[in-house]
Amino acid sequence: MPAPEALPPPMTGPAAWIGAEMARHPEAWLVELSAAEIAELEQAARHYLSLGRDLGEITAADFPLASFGAHLRRLKRELLHGRGVELLRGLPVAGYSQAFAATIFCGIGAHLGSARSQNAAGHILGHVRDTGADGRDPSVRIYQTRERQTFHTDSADVVGLLCLRPAKQGGRSLLVSALTIYNRMLAERPDLLALLFDPIATDRRGEIPEGARPYMEIPPLSWHEGRLTVFYQRQYIDSAQRFEGALRLTPAHVEALDLFDALANDPELHFAMDLRAGDMQFVYNHSQLHDRTAFVDWPEPGRRRHLLRLWLSLDGDRPLPDCFRERYGSIEIGSRGGIVTARTRLHAPLD
């Protein structure tokens, strides 16, 4: 833990945004796809599907985008060096098969980086929907429920979502800048902020690499080679306290985590977006946190909320501190992140 007076100075740059400002200026992060761009994406998907290969094998070369590829290169720069979020809107998924929509999504992901496994089974394409699981069960990952999540990060450089069908009510996507939270805590409670640089146990929720403990101990905040990186999932921090041997949270640590959560939930600091069918959201995981409100689903199975998810590792990204090996395995830039166990084989299940 650094002494409060030794903490890094306030964070600056486009990733240190204020949620209220982002909400007032959606043109900063919302991009409407043109008819020509949609046609190019559809042609690339037809080409890849003609190859008869699993989506887990897709590469940028297999998904040619002569024109839209330039926008995706700009998007990659925006994720790594800009605000760290973009929403692509207008993909007409209602007229697609699930395989066709997934092919477009994975093809875009292949132009941004390499897809990473999201579970022990090696699924590079995740399905975010309510499975009826109980979020109070420490073996359940919270995205499998309809309950409110908490602001958190995922185990990859970038997380992408494609909305196939929204919920009947709720399920709003929330984003907050970790850099802005840092700045507020630095100004208000540097003593508590310093505690967030301590290693803290986080539950693996049953996704345990061979030889690893059922929890990992990574600081919520790390300062490494001049960059502030966030790693955070409060629900999993709390449930990790059930394990013998996990670092115990002191009352001061709990106070620090509570303040971090309170700032993340400050309506001035975060902003919300309603994901429509066909929306593709990409979020840079090292500088911001995401969340989702609780939702009420449709009674008909064919209308229920369903999102596809990608975890991506990007070339040219920041170096990560060595402690991230506990979660990422390798911290090699461009080939890191995800959940890897002895049973992992990368593939993309379509349902």
C-alpha positions in Angstrom: 0.0 0.0 0.0 1.5 3.4 -0.9 1.3 6.2 1.7 -1.5 8.6 0.8 1.0 11.3 0.0 2.8 9.0 -2.4 -0.2 8.2 -4.5 -0.1 9.0 -8.2 -1.3 12.5 -9.2 -4.9 13.0 -10.6 -5.7 11.1 -13.8 -6.1 13.2 -16.9 -7.0 12.4 -20.5 -10.1 11.4 -22.4 -10.7 8.2 -20.3 -11.1 10.3 -17.2 -14.6 11.3 -18.3 -17.6 12.3 -16.2 -20.8 10.3 -16.8 -23.1 13.2 -16.9 -21.1 14.8 -19.7 -21.1 11.5 -21.7 -24.9 11.3 -21.3 -25.3 14.8 -22.7 -23.0 14.1 -25.7 -23.9 10.6 -27.1 -22.2 11.7 -30.4 -18.9 11.1 -28.5 -19.5 7.4 -28.3 -22.5 6.4 -30.5 -22.0 5.5 -34.1 -24.9 4.7 -36.5 -24.0 2.1 -39.1 -24.7 3.1 -42.7 -26.5 0.9 -45.2 -23.2 0.5 -47.1 -21.4 -0.6 -43.9 -24.1 -3.1 -43.0 -23.9 -4.5 -46.5 -20.2 -4.9 -46.2 -20.5 -6.7 -42.9 -23.2 -9.0 -44.3 -21.0 -9.9 -47.3 -18.1 -10.7 -45.0 -20.3 -12.9 -42.9 -21.5 -14.8 -46.0 -17.9 -15.3 -47.0 -16.9 -16.7 -43.7 -19.9 -19.0 -43.4 -19.1 -20.4 -46.8 -15.8 -21.7 -45.4 -17.6 -24.1 -43.0 -15.4 -23.4 -40.0 -16.1 -22.8 -36.3 -16.4 -19.2 -35.3 -13.7 -19.8 -32.8 -11.2 -19.9 -35.7 -12.2 -16.6 -37.3 -9.5 -14.1 -38.2 -9.6 -10.6 -39.8 -8.3 -12.1 -43.0 -11.2 -14.4 -43.1 -13.7 -11.5 -42.6 -12.6 -8.9 -45.2 -13.7 -5.3 -44.6 -12.1 -3.1 -47.2 -13.9 0.0 -46.1 -15.3 -0.6 -42.6 -12.0 -2.0 -41.5 -10.7 1.6 -41.3 -13.4 2.5 -38.8 -12.5 -0.5 -36.7 -8.9 0.6 -36.6 -10.1 4.0 -35.3 -12.3 2.1 -32.8 -9.3 0.2 -31.5 -7.4 3.5 -31.0 -10.4 4.9 -29.2 -10.5 1.9 -26.8 -6.8 2.0 -26.0 -6.1 5.7 -26.0 -9.4 7.5 -26.0 -12.6 7.4 -24.0 -12.6 3.6 -24.0 -16.2 3.0 -25.1 -18.1 2.9 -28.4 -21.6 1.8 -29.4 -22.2 0.7 -32.9 -26.0 0.9 -33.7 -28.2 -0.3 -36.5 -27.3 -3.9 -37.3 -30.7 -5.4 -38.4 -30.4 -8.6 -36.3 -34.1 -9.3 -36.4 -33.7 -10.5 -40.0 -30.6 -12.6 -39.2 -30.2 -16.1 -38.0 -28.3 -16.3 -34.7 -25.4 -17.9 -36.5 -25.3 -15.0 -39.0 -25.4 -12.3 -36.3 -22.7 -14.1 -34.3 -20.5 -14.3 -37.4 -20.7 -10.5 -37.9 -20.0 -9.9 -34.2 -17.0 -12.3 -34.1 -15.7 -10.9 -37.4 -15.7 -7.4 -36.0 -14.0 -8.8 -32.8 -11.3 -10.4 -35.0 -10.4 -7.0 -36.5 -10.0 -5.5 -33.0 -8.0 -8.3 -31.3 -8.0 -12.0 -30.4 -10.9 -13.6 -28.7 -10.4 -15.1 -25.2 -12.1 -18.0 -23.4 -15.0 -16.8 -21.1 -15.3 -20.0 -19.1 -13.5 -23.3 -18.4 -15.1 -24.9 -21.4 -13.3 -22.5 -23.8 -16.3 -20.6 -25.1 -15.1 -17.4 -26.9 -18.7 -16.4 -27.6 -20.6 -15.9 -24.4 -24.4 -15.9 -24.0 -25.7 -13.3 -21.5 -29.2 -14.2 -20.4 -31.2 -15.2 -17.3 -30.8 -19.0 -16.7 -32.9 -18.9 -13.6 -29.8 -19.2 -11.4 -29.7 -17.7 -7.9 -27.2 -14.8 -7.7 -26.8 -15.5 -4.0 -25.2 -18.9 -4.8 -21.4 -18.3 -4.7 -21.0 -20.8 -7.6 -23.1 -18.7 -9.9 -21.7 -16.0 -12.2 -24.0 -13.0 -11.9 -24.6 -12.4 -15.6 -26.6 -15.7 -15.6 -29.3 -14.0 -13.5 -31.7 -11.1 -14.0 -30.6 -9.4 -10.8 -28.8 -6.1 -10.6 -25.1 -6.5 -11.0 -22.5 -4.3 -9.4 -19.9 -2.2 -11.2 -17.1 -4.5 -12.2 -14.5 -5.4 -14.7 -14.2 -8.6 -16.8 -11.1 -10.7 -17.3 -9.9 -9.3 -20.7 -8.6 -6.1 -22.3 -11.9 -5.3 -24.0 -15.5 -6.6 -23.5 -17.9 -6.5 -26.4 -21.7 -7.1 -26.3 -24.1 -7.6 -29.2 -27.8 -7.2 -28.2 -30.0 -9.8 -30.0 -33.1 -9.0 -27.9 -33.5 -6.6 -25.0 -35.6 -7.3 -21.9 -39.2 -6.3 -21.5 -38.1 -3.8 -18.8 -34.8 -2.8 -17.3 -31.4 -4.3 -18.1 -29.8 -0.9 -18.7 -26.1 -0.8 -19.3 -24.1 1.4 -17.0 -20.5 2.6 -17.4 -18.2 4.6 -15.1 -14.6 5.7 -15.4 -12.2 4.2 -12.8 -9.9 7.2 -13.4 -12.7 9.6 -12.3 -13.4 7.5 -9.2 -9.7 7.6 -8.4 -9.7 11.4 -8.7 -12.6 11.8 -6.4 -11.2 9.5 -3.8 -7.8 11.2 -4.1 -9.5 14.5 -3.3 -11.8 13.3 -0.6 -10.2 10.3 1.1 -6.7 9.5 0.0 -6.2 7.4 3.1 -9.0 5.0 1.9 -7.8 5.2 -1.7 -4.3 3.9 -0.7 -5.9 0.7 0.7 -7.3 -0.1 -2.8 -3.7 -0.8 -3.9 -3.5 -3.7 -1.5 -4.1 -7.3 -2.8 -7.7 -8.3 -2.1 -9.2 -11.8 -2.5 -11.7 -12.2 -5.4 -13.7 -15.4 -5.8 -13.2 -17.4 -9.0 -16.7 -18.8 -8.8 -15.7 -22.3 -9.7 -13.6 -21.4 -12.8 -10.3 -22.6 -11.3 -7.1 -23.2 -13.4 -5.2 -26.3 -12.5 -3.1 -25.8 -9.4 -4.7 -22.5 -8.5 -6.6 -21.4 -5.4 -10.4 -20.9 -5.7 -9.7 -17.2 -5.3 -7.2 -14.7 -6.6 -5.5 -11.9 -4.8 -5.2 -8.8 -7.1 -5.4 -5.2 -6.0 -8.5 -3.3 -7.2 -6.2 -0.6 -8.4 -2.6 -1.0 -9.8 -0.2 1.7 -10.9 2.2 0.2 -13.4 4.5 1.9 -16.0 2.6 5.2 -15.6 -0.9 3.7 -16.0 -3.7 3.2 -13.6 -5.5 -0.2 -14.1 -8.6 -1.4 -12.4 -9.6 -5.0 -11.5 -12.9 -5.1 -9.5 -16.0 -7.3 -8.8 -17.4 -6.4 -5.3 -19.8 -9.4 -5.2 -16.9 -11.8 -5.8 -14.7 -9.9 -3.3 -17.4 -10.4 -0.7 -17.9 -14.1 -1.5 -14.2 -14.8 -1.4 -14.2 -14.2 2.3 -15.7 -17.7 2.7 -12.4 -19.3 1.8 -9.9 -20.3 4.5 -6.6 -18.6 3.7 -8.1 -15.7 1.8 -6.8 -12.3 2.9 -9.3 -11.0 5.4 -10.9 -7.6 4.7 -10.3 -5.1 7.5 -12.9 -2.6 8.5 -10.9 0.1 6.7 -10.7 -2.0 3.5 -14.5 -2.4 3.7 -14.9 1.3 4.1 -12.7 1.9 1.1 -14.6 -0.5 -1.0 -17.9 1.0 0.1 -16.7 4.5 -0.9 -15.5 3.1 -4.3 -19.0 1.6 -4.9 -20.8 4.8 -3.7 -18.8 6.9 -6.2 -19.4 4.4 -9.0 -23.1 4.7 -8.3 -23.1 8.5 -8.2 -25.4 9.6 -11.0 -23.0 12.4 -11.9 -20.1 10.0 -12.5 -21.7 7.1 -14.4 -24.0 7.1 -17.4 -26.6 4.6 -18.8 -27.5 3.4 -22.2 -30.4 1.2 -23.3 -29.0 -1.5 -25.6 -31.4 -2.0 -28.6 -31.5 -5.1 -30.8 -28.5 -4.8 -33.1 -26.4 -2.6 -30.8 -22.8 -3.6 -30.4 -21.0 -2.1 -27.3 -17.2 -2.2 -26.9 -15.7 -1.2 -23.5 -12.0 -0.9 -22.5 -11.8 -3.0 -19.3 -8.7 -1.5 -17.7 -9.9 2.1 -17.3 -13.6 1.7 -16.7 -16.2 -0.5 -15.0 -19.6 -1.7 -16.3 -22.8 -2.7 -14.7 -26.4 -3.7 -15.6 -29.6 -3.0 -13.9 -32.1 -5.7 -12.9 -34.6 -6.6 -15.5 -38.0 -8.1 -16.1 -38.1 -10.5 -19.0 -40.7 -11.5 -21.6 -42.7 -14.6 -20.8 -42.3 -16.0 -24.3 -39.0 -17.9 -24.6 -38.3 -16.6 -28.1 -38.5 -12.9 -26.9 -36.3 -13.2 -23.8 -33.3 -10.9 -23.3 -30.2 -12.3 -25.0 -26.8 -10.7 -25.6 -23.7 -12.2 -27.1 -20.4 -11.4 -25.4 -16.8 -11.3 -26.6 -13.6 -10.9 -24.5 -10.8 -9.6 -26.5 -7.0 -9.1 -26.1 -5.6 -6.2 -28.2 -2.1 -5.8 -29.7 -0.5 -2.5 -28.7 -2.2 -2.5 -25.3 -0.7 -1.4 -22.0 1.6 -3.7 -20.0 -0.1 -5.2 -16.9 1.5 -5.8 -13.5 2.7 -9.3 -12.7 -0.1 -9.9 -10.2 -2.5 -10.2 -13.2 -1.1 -13.6 -14.0 -3.3 -14.9 -11.3 -6.3 -14.2 -13.4 -5.0 -13.8 -17.0 -2.4 -16.7 -16.9 -0.2 -15.0 -19.4 0.1 -11.2 -19.4 1.6 -11.2 -22.9 0.2 -8.2 -24.8 -2.2 -9.3 -27.5 -2.5 -12.8 -26.0 -3.8 -12.6 -22.5 -7.0 -12.8 -20.5 -9.9 -15.1 -20.3 -10.4 -18.2 -18.2 -8.1 -21.1 -19.0 -8.1 -24.5 -17.3 -6.8 -28.0 -18.3 -10.1 -28.6 -20.1 -10.2 -25.4 -22.2 -10.6 -25.8 -25.9 -11.4 -22.5 -27.8 -14.7 -22.7 -29.7 -17.8 -20.6 -30.2 -21.2 -22.3 -29.3 -24.1 -20.7 -31.0 -26.5 -21.4 -28.2 
